[in-house]
Amino acid sequence: YMDTMRQIPVGVVMLNHCQQVVSSNEAAYELCKNMFPHKLQPVAHAVRTALSRLPAQRVSTTSYLETVAGQIYFKIVPFIVPGPHGQLENHYAVYLTPHTPQSSPLHTASAGQYNLTEREMEVVDLVIAGLNNKEIAEKLFISSHTVKTHMENIFKKLGVDRRAAIIHKFDH
């Protein structure tokens, strides 16, 4: 179980009632550092950027909120804790995962023609870019085993048995 959790780099950031960062994990730091490489506190900056995209009155609701900032998907989940004087305070867990932009219309048509899922189409794009399975796994934040499974499904759906044939199929 723990090995699986290490393979899925979900950033976790805890915010206090003032929406200030009180803790974060390494995955959150790495995602935010990639997005804001020149900021001294990339996690705090990324969270402020995400929160600024939400209407202020919605941030304190009891259901989670979602937004995208840069190439990071943010899921903000409020929870209530007792404050220092017995009052209840909203705190927030913010989950960060890599966000990949939607496919182009050309990809959507190709994906439909071959019945490829969105994730399989992302794998195809990276194969076309020349990445190997390990590099694809790192780029998509999935395990190498999952990439192998996607590749097997892609080969079957396209009726090919080599990576070069995948590139040929999508060479428009």
Steps between C-alpha positions, in 0.01 A plus 500: 500500500773748594689424178188588302463827690860593417432442129205740501645841573204672661601822664332568830494844659333583831365852548389662824184706547678803350580292190872504579716196427579313821646186340557334163656185367790456256271431202325835555835676518625337178180580305501861619876544452457394136220752458673786686875426486606851607275535805647452847176339622358329191234304691355811669510688170328218308227467764440877500478488120246214514292668772498828305320317219208416730224738609576596863161392633548150357829424674336441838224264382464150639553324167828481314604743229708442189709725283797487266794736519779451251556128464367410844151380589395612850231334710425702813320315778389694808477336840409637841723492808457654844685829537708607801197648680253221423362663184487299176739594220511402136833349398578367154669202344619582149582210268720576200541279196649566158249636249531410134316727255215361295587338169481688172209438259738292283579278798134473594419379147792255501413376848141444387607323181706248697283500814791625713442643845628848584784344704593264214514803270733673747725192488488505117607867503800414717592200284493732197723741697752215536463419869554147631264332750695618805503859376128481418431371852693790652334759276146375570568419867397136461685171548703333224266202530203726422681638195566144383128421534408815305752406230351150468151649465623754242675229295182292503268789409726622219577150374875554522788337685771770502538854622607614152165380365320719755695801377415409140125475580497853640734659245259744332 
